[in-house]
């Protein structure tokens, strides 16, 4: 499994920006790839949700590293 740093570097090299780790966590959570809510998270709402325009690049990185499970998995609404 790739680290958040690996995902950030991959996105930077191919899409020209470095995604925040909270954006990666948001996308991974939407795909059911996280185990639980972070213990330092306050409340139910995300403080910095992933912007819809950045989501495809993060999804591409997760697919590249084989973390999405199946390519047939339906994507969450953007």
PyMOL commands that set and color helices and strands:
alter all, ss='L'
color gray80, all
select helices_A, chain A and resi 4-15+21-30+52-64
alter helices_A, ss='H'
color red, helices_A
deselect
rebuild
show_as cartoon
